[in-house]
Amino acid sequence: APVLSWQISARTLVTFEDDYSQVNTHFDAGLPVEGTIEPNPNGEIPRDRFVGEPDDDDSQNKVFRISYDLEHEFGDDWKFKSVFRTAIVNLDRGIVLSFLGFEDEDLTTLSRCFSDQELNEIGYNLDNYGVCEFSTGSIEHKLVAGVNLFRQDTDILDESTPIASLDVFNPVYGNSPTGDSVVFFDTESVIQSVGLFVQDQINFTDNFIVLLGGRFDISNQDFSNAVSDTDDFSQDVAFSPRAGIVYKPIEPISLYASFTRSFKQATSNYRPAPSDPERGTQYEIGVKGDISDRLSTTFALYHLTLTNLPVSDPNNPFVTVPTGEQRSQGIELDVSGEILPGWNIIAGYAYTDAEITEDNTDIEGNKLSNIPENSVNFWTTYKIGRGSLSGLGFGLGFFILGDRPGDADNTF
């Protein structure tokens, strides 16, 4: 992962970065609920139980990324930035997939298949924007405006073959794929988008700041599936506003509120995309305070809604329809800073009420899977400041998470 920075002139700096990684590993499909989280009449499944085939299970993932970051200052109050990144991904794996549902009433045997998968993907992202600081009378402005260009080409081939089932309590390995293979996916996808954005941070006074901004997006996807001999083209257009306000009644206290709308193009690498894009709306209010010149805290309340989430069509499980909605709301409390010279802490608590508010099945009102209602985090470090060990530091931290639903049906 080499990095090269070049100070072309006093006002122009460019940085080039690239990294390459290759991971070769077995694919771990996980373990069934019965025997891990919930009881199984046959006992507990060992946590290190492998449900694939050690000799026929191999996954190779290669990622190559390269980028540049160019910044030029035209003056003390005006600068231009251009950031370009490209990523090339190749995933080549032959893996044994388990459906993680027992095929027998005795809760011992898992049905499996051998899946030969190849994914090739290349993506490009370019951001060009300017930052200008100016005043209109006594009011100060920090204006940001620019354009974002994005493209992603993806090819996927997925071919599956039956393989013998596995007894998770008495596994016998050495099985090979048998029977006829079936090509499930042979797809090509091209996603392109352009986004125009502008934002103005307005300082009316030193203690009263307003932020106004918006982004206009045009996105499309050209999708084809050779297996089903289908082609699909979809295009979305959206405007996403944002606004915020900060007021400081006294120097150590900042009160803030914000409103944000988000947009995510409806895309899919496996099937035609849903007809409507995902949209998000978030409201947040909070207070930031300096307990001392070394210690600060933040308290926030938020309400976030995501709409047009893709869910399975009850009439066709291989097609999704945009009827889902999720709502998340809660509070967050964070404290950070230096308690004593060299002794720093970061601590936080979050209460999250997250549920499915709309769906075309009977899971409306259920909690979102894998989201705990209560979570606590703590991290502390100490660095020796004097003597022969000056600069030596130590750290300790932990996370505490409450119960989390294991699936969308909230069955465990």
C-alpha positions in Angstrom: 0.0 0.0 0.0 2.4 2.7 -1.2 1.6 6.4 -0.9 3.4 9.3 -2.8 2.8 13.0 -2.0 4.1 15.7 -4.3 4.1 19.4 -3.2 4.0 20.8 -6.8 4.0 24.4 -5.6 3.3 26.3 -2.4 -0.4 26.1 -3.2 -0.7 22.8 -5.0 -0.5 19.3 -3.4 -1.3 16.0 -5.0 -1.2 12.6 -3.2 -1.2 9.2 -5.0 -2.3 6.1 -3.2 -2.8 2.5 -4.2 -3.2 -0.8 -2.3 -3.4 -4.5 -3.3 -4.8 -7.3 -1.2 -5.3 -11.0 -1.8 -7.2 -13.2 0.7 -7.3 -17.0 0.3 -9.5 -18.7 2.8 -12.2 -21.2 3.4 -15.8 -19.9 3.3 -17.6 -20.3 6.6 -21.4 -20.4 6.1 -22.1 -20.2 9.9 -24.1 -22.6 12.1 -27.8 -23.4 12.7 -29.7 -21.7 15.5 -30.7 -24.9 17.1 -27.6 -26.1 18.9 -25.9 -22.7 19.2 -28.3 -20.0 20.3 -31.2 -22.3 21.1 -31.2 -25.8 22.5 -30.9 -28.9 20.4 -31.9 -32.3 21.7 -28.6 -33.7 20.4 -26.5 -31.3 22.4 -24.5 -28.2 21.6 -22.8 -27.8 18.2 -19.1 -27.0 18.6 -18.4 -23.4 17.8 -15.6 -24.4 15.4 -17.7 -26.9 13.5 -17.1 -26.5 9.7 -20.1 -27.3 7.6 -18.3 -27.1 4.2 -15.7 -29.4 2.6 -12.1 -28.8 3.6 -10.8 -30.2 0.3 -13.3 -28.6 -2.0 -13.8 -25.3 -0.3 -11.6 -22.4 -1.4 -12.2 -18.7 -1.8 -9.9 -16.1 -3.3 -10.6 -12.4 -3.2 -8.3 -9.9 -4.9 -8.8 -6.1 -4.6 -6.7 -3.4 -6.3 -7.4 0.2 -5.6 -5.6 3.3 -6.9 -6.5 7.0 -6.3 -5.3 10.6 -6.4 -6.2 13.6 -4.2 -5.4 17.0 -5.7 -5.8 20.3 -3.9 -5.0 23.7 -5.3 -5.4 27.0 -3.4 -6.2 29.9 -5.6 -6.0 32.3 -2.6 -6.5 32.3 1.1 -10.3 32.0 0.8 -10.7 29.8 -2.3 -9.5 26.3 -3.1 -10.3 23.5 -5.5 -10.2 19.7 -4.8 -10.3 16.8 -7.2 -10.4 13.3 -5.8 -10.4 10.2 -8.0 -10.6 6.5 -6.9 -10.9 3.3 -8.8 -11.3 -0.2 -7.5 -10.9 -3.5 -9.3 -12.3 -6.6 -7.5 -12.1 -10.2 -8.4 -13.8 -12.9 -6.4 -13.2 -16.5 -7.5 -14.4 -19.2 -5.2 -15.7 -22.8 -5.1 -17.6 -23.1 -1.8 -20.0 -25.4 -0.1 -23.2 -23.6 1.0 -25.4 -24.8 3.7 -29.0 -23.4 4.0 -28.6 -23.6 7.8 -32.0 -25.2 8.2 -32.1 -28.9 9.3 -33.5 -31.2 6.7 -34.6 -33.8 9.3 -36.9 -33.7 12.3 -34.0 -35.0 14.5 -32.2 -31.7 14.0 -28.9 -33.3 13.0 -28.4 -33.0 9.2 -27.9 -30.0 6.9 -28.6 -30.0 3.2 -25.8 -28.5 1.1 -24.8 -27.5 -2.4 -21.4 -26.7 -4.1 -21.4 -23.3 -5.6 -18.8 -22.2 -8.2 -18.8 -18.4 -8.2 -16.9 -15.7 -10.0 -17.3 -11.9 -9.7 -15.4 -9.3 -11.6 -16.1 -5.6 -10.8 -14.5 -2.3 -11.5 -15.7 1.0 -10.1 -14.7 4.6 -10.7 -15.5 7.6 -8.5 -14.6 11.2 -9.2 -15.3 14.2 -7.0 -14.5 17.8 -8.2 -15.5 20.6 -5.9 -14.6 24.1 -4.8 -14.5 25.7 -1.4 -15.0 29.4 -1.1 -15.1 31.6 2.0 -16.5 35.1 1.7 -18.6 37.7 3.6 -21.8 39.6 2.9 -21.7 42.4 5.3 -21.1 41.0 8.8 -22.3 37.5 7.7 -19.6 35.0 6.9 -20.1 32.2 4.4 -18.3 28.9 3.6 -19.6 27.7 0.2 -18.9 24.2 -1.2 -20.1 23.2 -4.7 -19.2 20.4 -7.0 -20.0 17.4 -9.1 -19.6 13.7 -8.4 -19.3 11.1 -11.2 -19.6 7.3 -10.6 -19.6 4.2 -12.7 -19.5 0.5 -11.7 -19.3 -2.5 -14.1 -20.1 -5.9 -12.5 -20.1 -9.5 -14.1 -21.3 -12.4 -12.0 -21.4 -16.1 -12.8 -22.9 -18.5 -10.2 -23.1 -22.3 -10.9 -24.3 -24.8 -8.3 -24.1 -28.6 -8.0 -25.6 -30.9 -5.4 -23.3 -32.3 -2.7 -24.0 -34.8 0.1 -25.7 -33.6 3.3 -23.7 -33.3 6.5 -24.4 -34.5 10.1 -23.2 -31.5 12.2 -22.8 -33.7 15.3 -20.9 -36.5 13.5 -19.5 -34.9 10.3 -18.0 -37.1 7.6 -16.0 -35.0 5.1 -14.5 -36.0 1.7 -17.6 -35.6 -0.4 -17.5 -34.2 -3.9 -20.2 -32.5 -6.0 -22.4 -35.0 -7.9 -25.1 -34.7 -10.4 -25.9 -32.0 -12.9 -24.9 -28.4 -12.3 -27.3 -25.5 -12.6 -26.3 -21.9 -13.6 -28.3 -19.7 -11.3 -26.8 -16.3 -12.3 -25.0 -15.1 -15.4 -25.4 -11.4 -15.1 -23.9 -8.1 -16.3 -24.6 -4.8 -14.7 -23.5 -1.2 -15.5 -24.3 1.5 -12.9 -23.7 5.2 -13.7 -24.6 8.3 -11.8 -23.9 12.0 -11.7 -24.5 14.2 -8.7 -24.5 18.0 -8.3 -24.2 19.4 -4.8 -24.0 22.7 -3.1 -23.8 23.7 0.6 -23.4 27.0 2.4 -22.4 27.3 6.0 -23.6 30.7 7.2 -22.2 32.3 10.3 -24.6 35.1 11.3 -22.7 35.6 14.5 -20.0 33.8 16.4 -22.7 31.9 18.3 -25.3 31.3 15.6 -24.6 29.2 12.5 -26.9 27.8 9.8 -26.1 25.2 7.2 -28.1 24.8 4.0 -27.4 22.4 1.2 -28.7 20.0 -1.4 -27.7 17.4 -3.9 -29.3 16.5 -7.2 -28.7 12.9 -8.5 -29.3 11.2 -11.8 -28.6 7.4 -11.6 -29.2 4.5 -13.9 -28.5 0.8 -14.2 -28.3 -1.4 -17.3 -28.8 -5.0 -16.3 -28.9 -8.3 -18.2 -29.3 -11.9 -17.1 -28.3 -14.6 -19.6 -30.0 -17.4 -17.7 -33.4 -15.8 -17.9 -32.6 -14.0 -21.1 -33.8 -10.7 -19.6 -32.7 -7.1 -19.9 -33.6 -4.2 -17.7 -32.9 -0.5 -17.7 -33.9 1.7 -14.8 -33.1 5.4 -14.0 -33.8 7.4 -10.9 -33.7 11.2 -10.4 -33.7 12.7 -6.9 -33.1 15.8 -4.9 -31.8 15.5 -1.4 -31.9 18.6 0.9 -30.1 19.1 4.2 -30.2 21.8 6.8 -28.7 22.4 10.2 -28.5 25.0 12.9 -26.1 25.6 15.8 -26.6 28.0 18.7 -24.2 28.6 21.5 -26.1 30.3 24.5 -22.8 30.3 26.4 -19.3 29.5 25.3 -19.0 25.9 26.5 -22.5 24.8 25.3 -23.7 24.2 21.7 -27.3 23.4 20.9 -27.9 21.9 17.4 -30.6 20.5 15.2 -30.4 19.0 11.7 -32.6 17.6 8.9 -31.2 15.3 6.2 -32.7 13.5 3.2 -30.8 10.7 1.5 -31.1 8.8 -1.8 -29.8 5.4 -2.8 -30.3 4.2 -6.4 -32.3 1.0 -6.7 -29.8 -1.5 -8.1 -29.2 -5.2 -8.1 -26.5 -7.6 -9.3 -28.7 -10.6 -9.4 -32.1 -9.6 -10.7 -33.9 -6.5 -12.1 -33.8 -3.6 -9.7 -36.9 -2.4 -7.9 -38.8 0.4 -9.5 -38.3 3.1 -6.9 -35.1 4.3 -5.1 -34.5 4.0 -1.4 -35.0 7.2 0.5 -34.0 8.2 4.0 -35.2 11.0 6.3 -33.4 11.9 9.5 -34.1 14.4 12.2 -31.6 15.0 15.0 -31.3 17.4 17.9 -28.6 17.5 20.5 -26.3 19.4 22.8 -22.5 19.5 22.9 -20.8 20.7 26.1 -17.3 21.2 27.4 -17.2 19.8 30.9 -13.7 21.3 31.2 -11.0 22.5 28.9 -10.0 18.8 28.5 -13.3 16.9 28.7 -16.4 17.2 26.4 -19.8 15.4 26.1 -22.5 15.1 23.4 -26.1 14.1 23.9 -28.3 13.5 20.8 -31.8 12.4 20.0 -32.6 11.2 16.5 -35.4 9.8 14.3 -34.5 8.0 11.0 -36.8 6.5 8.5 -35.8 4.4 5.4 -38.5 3.9 2.7 -38.8 1.9 -0.5 -36.6 -0.9 0.9 -36.5 -3.9 -1.4 -38.4 -6.9 -0.1 -39.1 -10.2 -1.7 -42.2 -10.4 -4.0 -44.6 -12.9 -2.4 -45.5 -14.1 -5.9 -41.9 -14.5 -7.1 -39.0 -15.0 -4.6 -36.5 -14.1 -7.3 -37.9 -10.6 -7.7 -37.9 -7.7 -5.2 -40.5 -4.9 -4.8 -39.9 -1.6 -3.0 -42.5 -1.8 -0.3 -40.4 -2.0 2.8 -40.0 0.7 5.5 -37.8 0.8 8.6 -37.7 3.3 11.4 -34.9 3.8 13.9 -35.0 6.3 16.8 -33.1 6.7 20.0 -30.5 8.6 22.1 -26.8 8.7 22.1 -24.5 9.9 24.9 -20.7 10.3 24.4 -18.0 11.6 26.7 -14.4 12.0 25.6 -11.2 13.8 26.6 -8.3 13.8 28.9 -9.0 13.1 32.6 -5.4 13.6 33.8 -2.2 14.4 31.8 -1.7 11.4 29.6 -4.9 9.6 30.6 -7.6 9.7 27.9 -11.1 8.2 27.7 -13.9 7.7 25.1 -17.2 6.4 26.5 -20.6 6.1 25.1 -24.1 4.8 25.6 -26.8 4.3 23.0 -30.5 3.4 23.2 -31.9 2.3 19.8 -35.5 1.6 19.0 -35.4 0.1 15.5 -38.3 -1.7 13.9 -39.9 -2.8 10.6 -42.8 -0.4 10.0 -43.9 -1.6 6.5 -43.6 -5.0 4.8 -45.6 -7.2 2.6 -45.4 -10.1 5.1 -46.5 -10.4 8.7 -43.2 -9.0 10.2 -44.5 -5.4 10.5 -43.8 -4.2 14.0 -40.8 -6.6 14.5 -37.5 -5.3 15.7 -34.6 -5.1 13.2 -32.3 -8.1 13.3 -28.9 -7.7 14.9 -29.7 -4.3 16.5 -29.4 -4.2 20.3 -31.7 -1.8 22.2 -28.9 -0.9 24.7 -25.1 -0.7 24.0 -22.2 0.7 25.9 -18.6 1.3 24.8 -15.6 2.4 26.7 -12.0 3.0 25.7 -9.1 4.4 27.7 -5.4 4.9 27.1 -2.5 6.1 29.2 0.8 7.4 27.8 3.8 7.8 30.0 5.0 11.4 29.8 8.3 11.4 31.6 11.4 9.4 32.2 13.1 6.7 30.1 9.7 5.2 29.2 8.3 8.5 27.9 5.9 7.9 25.0 5.1 4.3 25.9 1.3 3.9 26.0 -1.3 1.3 27.1 -5.0 0.9 26.1 -8.0 -1.0 27.3 -11.6 -1.1 26.0 -14.8 -3.0 25.9 -18.2 -3.2 24.3 -21.4 -4.3 26.0 -24.4 -5.1 23.8 -27.9 -6.1 24.9 -30.0 -8.8 23.3 -30.4 -8.6 19.5 -33.0 -10.3 17.4 -31.4 -13.1 15.3 -33.7 -12.7 12.3 -36.4 -10.5 10.8 -39.1 -12.8 12.2 -37.7 -12.2 15.8 -37.8 -16.0 16.4 -34.7 -16.0 18.7 
